């Protein structure tokens, strides 16, 4: 009889039971729904179409256009850009493609960060490096070899760069510089003489060349820039950064695997050429090389990306072969 004191009147008992049951069913349903539909925690995929995140671009214009692709299991909410000096803006999105028409540049180095955000708030980002010089444009920069072995004897590397002035003043000296923080050490002069001994081939083609000997006891990459000075001025305009990787020399077994892989990809390239042509074959080889964890592309990778006419079969060990 004492227990009945704590029971609600009968007319309220049924609604309370039904309400409690509904809450339990809703909680169970939510639990099942979240198991079947877990929250989206995957970052969107973000790619550049007209620029490369590991490549420096040189321009004499005060703005640059960037385009790419952003995709996600859900929906891309926005793609924005930011610069180091605080400027920001949004891309135009059409399906999975996005376009940014005019990103303002400051004189010298510009790093532009692109950020894609999906409907769940997940983000992915990439960066583009652009050098803006109103009077000098650098193009087609290449290294005959973009790696050296650590603590090895000096390695001869030929550096080439297209250099043109857009002002009425002629070019003065063009040189190669080694970069260390804010310091720039002049290494050698680049010339457009047509002299093979200077690393050049055709005189007057605006491609400046030079030969330098590189060595290092550190594993840090060697960073280089080409600098050009106009006549009757002291100001030097600098290109983007060229990088020489410093790697450990492979063992005998690793070297044997490297030669084996070189032959494998050389044969693969020749096979692809028969059906797809040089350009498509070169792109396919670069894609396949990029998917192999045990190798890295050396030297000709940049050449393939620019011309699409030859495949890189020069590969080096990164320690996992």
Secondary structure by P-SEA (a helix, b strand, c coil): cccccccccccaaaaaaaaaaaaaaaaaaaaaaaaacccccbbbbbbbccccccbbbbbcccbbbbbbcccccccccbbbbbccccccbbbbbccccccccbbbbcccbbbbbbbbbcccccccbbbbbbbbbccccccccccccccccccccbbbbbbbbbbbbcccccccccbbbbbcccbbbbcccccccccccccccccccccccbbbbbbbcccbbbbbbbbbbcccccbbbbccbbbbbbbccccaaaaaaaaaaaaaaaaaaaaaaacccaaaaaaaaaaaaaaccccccccaaaaaaaccccccccccccccc
